[in-house]
Amino acid sequence: MPPFASSGSRLRVRGIALRVAALATIVCALSVPDRGPATALAEVVESPPGAIRVVAQDSSIRFGQGVDFSLSLEGDADITSILTYFRPLGTRTITTYGYAEFAPGRKVTARLTIPTAAPTYYPPGVVFEVRYEVADAAGNRIDTEPLTVEYLDPGFTWRRLSKGNLTAIYHDRQASTIDDLLTELSRRVPRIESTVGADTTGTGDEYRAVLFNSNAEARRAFPFVSQAATEGHVFAGFAYEQYGLFVLDHAAVPGVTHELTHLIFGRATNSPTAKRPAWLNEGLAVYFETGTRSATAASLAGAIRNDRLLPLRAMNSIPGRPEKIDVFYPEAGNFVGYLIERYGEERMRSLVSALRDGLLPTAAVTAAYGVSLEELEAGWRRDVGARIEAPPPAPTTSVTSGATTSAPTGQSPAAPTAPGPSAPSASTIPVGTTSQPTSFTIWWFVAGLVITTAMSAAIYFVKRTRRGGS
């Protein structure tokens, strides 16, 4: 064999060597486990045991101001981020998140305050759920277990008693008194639920009552409505359907029934599109205090005699003046009692169902009773011996997107053809509709077309003049 191979031999050897090297590279690559993208690595690696440790969680209530939460942590690396999540438990409530206040380090204490006064008012009895998402500089993360706190005045020793789906939260009262109260409410609830079509048997819904012992005691817990209402002790309680609870300054059966009816009616109309007129919401609550309309007759006598009754079209919300409030409640209760006792519970269920489906109150009344709200009001006024109001101006009809819509009875259209009452709040006007007359819309369309054509012609003329002069 010659001492040096030929060039052809050297090329063949080099080719073999390259193939071997390539094969070795492939084998080595296959033997290394695939860790995936670098950004995904942190997501699949679990935090080492004890990398971030919860030392303590605490909360304290400053009643009427807020709830303070604290979280103490320690870790093997600097804790750099603490994200907090909190929400009041209930239906249609949302979770709020934000970053807790703390100084980064291996031992930290984070603080969070949930304000409970206006403008972010929360009533007593609300249960807050708080949890934390913690991260450190090494990429470790933990999620804490949720902490729940019931917002109650810590100045009292609160007790609770339940019967069925009713729970009373009270203090400094005999348990036997509260037991008798719950027994009577349990007897009344089925009829209320049946009347409004909100039978919740077996659904697990709970109604909670926070009962104070006087108006002076409860005033710190009530929301601010107006100075006149506060000084006059106008309101005895408030219901919060989204939390399934109400707050009351006493524990008498009629008042508790009143607020409980609000919760039941709220759940019967639990829909984002439901419009609930105050005359119906409060009327049901007043009526079921006793279950008969005769109980409000004496309260209405003076208003009927002095012609101070309110028109129903002005009772979609509770008035602000105490002298009108005194008429509003018995009038609403007597009118709703008239509907129930004269036309039956089935018609009332139809009305509530129509509201839940999103019909405006005037349209829902017509769908359920076959006549307008004004006709029903006239019949009721005739029944109680009151002056019958003149009918409101006829509604103006307009055409939008191929559908015919009318301004609700008693409301002024955007361009009225005759004088009428002032426009109501936006909540009573159907979204996406207009009450501009059709001729007005066509006029604007023609005017816009003429202006556009004139502008186009002017631009064309200017350009042609410039070309001719160049």
FENVENSUL-V928204 format. One record per pair of residues at least 12 apart in sequence whose C-alpha atoms are under 7 Angstrom apart, sorted by the first residue. I is the first residue (numbers start at 0). J is the second residue. D is the distance in Angstrom with one decimal. If there is no record, write none. Layout:
i/j/d
I/J/D
I/J/D
//
This chain:
i/j/d
41/138/6.8
46/139/5.0
46/140/6.5
50/74/5.3
50/75/5.4
50/139/6.9
51/72/7.0
51/73/5.9
51/74/4.3
51/75/6.9
52/72/5.6
52/73/5.3
52/74/6.0
53/71/6.2
53/72/4.7
53/73/6.7
54/71/5.3
54/72/5.2
54/73/6.9
55/70/5.9
55/71/5.1
56/69/5.8
56/70/4.7
56/71/6.4
57/69/5.2
57/70/6.6
62/152/5.4
63/115/6.3
63/116/5.8
63/219/6.5
63/220/6.6
64/114/5.9
64/115/5.4
64/116/5.2
65/112/6.5
65/113/5.4
65/114/4.1
65/115/4.6
65/116/6.9
66/112/5.6
66/113/5.2
66/114/6.5
67/111/5.9
67/112/4.5
67/113/6.5
68/110/5.7
68/111/5.0
68/112/6.1
69/108/6.7
69/109/5.6
69/110/4.5
69/111/6.4
70/108/5.5
70/109/5.1
70/110/6.6
71/107/5.8
71/108/4.3
71/109/6.4
72/106/5.8
72/107/5.4
72/108/6.3
73/105/5.3
73/106/4.3
73/107/6.4
74/105/5.0
74/106/6.7
75/105/6.4
76/105/5.8
76/135/6.1
76/136/6.0
76/137/6.2
77/103/6.2
77/104/4.4
77/105/4.6
77/135/5.5
77/136/5.5
78/103/5.5
78/104/5.4
78/105/5.8
78/134/6.0
78/135/4.0
78/136/6.3
79/103/5.2
79/134/6.1
79/135/5.0
79/136/6.1
80/133/5.7
80/134/5.2
80/135/6.6
81/98/5.9
81/99/5.8
81/131/6.5
81/132/5.7
81/133/4.6
81/134/6.6
82/96/7.0
82/97/5.8
82/98/4.6
82/99/6.2
82/131/5.6
82/132/5.0
82/133/6.4
83/96/5.4
83/97/5.4
83/98/5.8
83/99/6.3
83/130/6.0
83/131/4.6
83/132/6.4
84/96/4.4
84/97/6.8
84/129/5.7
84/130/5.4
84/131/6.2
85/127/6.8
85/128/5.4
85/129/4.4
85/130/6.6
86/127/5.7
86/128/5.5
86/129/6.9
87/125/6.4
87/126/5.6
87/127/4.5
87/128/6.3
88/126/5.7
88/127/6.1
88/128/6.9
88/242/6.7
89/241/5.6
89/242/4.5
89/243/6.7
90/241/5.0
90/242/6.4
91/241/6.1
92/241/7.0
99/111/5.8
120/222/7.0
122/220/6.5
123/150/5.3
123/151/5.1
123/220/6.5
124/149/6.0
124/150/5.3
124/151/5.8
124/209/6.4
125/149/5.8
125/150/5.5
125/242/6.7
126/147/6.5
126/148/5.5
126/149/4.3
126/150/6.1
127/147/5.4
127/148/5.3
127/149/6.4
128/145/6.2
128/146/5.6
128/147/4.4
128/148/6.7
129/145/5.4
129/146/5.2
129/147/6.4
130/143/5.8
130/144/6.2
130/145/4.6
130/146/6.2
131/143/5.4
155/170/6.7
156/170/5.9
157/169/5.5
157/170/4.8
158/170/5.9
162/181/6.3
164/204/6.5
164/205/4.7
164/206/6.1
165/181/7.0
165/205/6.0
165/206/5.0
165/207/6.0
166/206/6.3
166/207/4.8
166/208/6.3
167/207/5.9
167/208/4.8
167/209/6.3
168/208/5.9
168/209/4.8
168/210/6.1
169/209/6.2
169/210/5.1
169/211/6.6
180/252/6.4
184/256/6.9
191/260/6.9
192/263/6.5
194/344/5.3
194/347/6.6
194/348/5.9
195/264/6.4
195/267/6.5
195/347/6.5
195/348/4.9
195/351/6.1
196/267/6.2
196/348/5.4
197/263/6.6
197/266/6.7
197/267/4.7
205/243/6.7
206/243/5.4
206/244/5.8
207/243/6.3
207/244/4.5
207/245/6.6
208/244/5.6
208/245/5.1
208/246/6.0
209/245/6.2
209/246/4.8
209/247/6.4
210/246/6.1
210/247/5.2
210/248/6.1
210/249/6.0
210/250/6.2
211/247/6.1
211/248/4.6
211/249/5.7
212/248/5.6
212/249/5.2
213/248/5.0
213/249/6.0
214/235/6.7
214/248/5.0
217/248/5.5
228/321/6.9
235/247/5.9
235/248/5.6
236/248/6.2
237/258/6.8
238/258/5.7
238/261/6.4
238/262/6.7
240/262/5.0
240/265/5.7
243/262/6.5
245/258/6.3
253/288/4.4
253/289/6.6
254/288/6.7
256/287/6.8
256/288/5.6
257/284/4.4
257/285/6.0
257/287/6.6
257/288/5.5
258/284/6.8
260/284/5.2
261/280/6.6
261/284/6.2
268/351/6.7
268/354/6.8
268/355/4.6
269/355/6.7
270/355/5.8
272/357/4.8
273/354/5.3
273/355/4.8
273/356/6.5
273/357/4.8
274/354/6.0
274/357/6.7
274/359/6.2
274/360/6.7
275/354/7.0
276/315/4.4
276/316/6.5
276/360/6.7
277/314/6.2
277/315/4.8
277/316/4.9
277/317/6.2
278/314/5.5
278/315/6.0
278/331/5.0
279/331/6.9
279/335/6.6
281/328/6.8
281/331/6.5
281/332/7.0
282/328/6.9
282/331/4.3
282/332/3.9
282/335/5.4
283/332/6.3
283/335/6.2
285/328/6.9
285/332/4.9
286/332/4.8
286/333/6.9
286/336/5.9
291/336/6.6
292/332/6.8
292/333/5.1
292/336/5.0
292/337/7.0
295/329/5.3
295/332/7.0
295/333/6.0
298/329/6.3
299/329/6.3
299/330/6.6
302/326/6.8
303/385/5.5
308/326/6.7
312/409/6.4
334/379/6.6
337/379/6.8
346/367/5.8
346/368/6.5
349/367/5.3
350/363/5.7
350/364/6.0
350/367/5.1
361/407/6.6
361/408/6.9
373/390/7.0
391/409/5.5
392/409/6.9
392/419/6.3
394/406/5.7
394/407/6.9
394/408/6.0
395/412/6.6
397/434/5.8
397/435/6.6
397/436/5.7
397/437/6.1
398/437/6.7
399/432/6.9
406/434/6.3
410/422/5.5
410/423/6.6
412/434/5.3
413/434/5.6
413/435/5.7
414/435/5.7
414/436/7.0
//
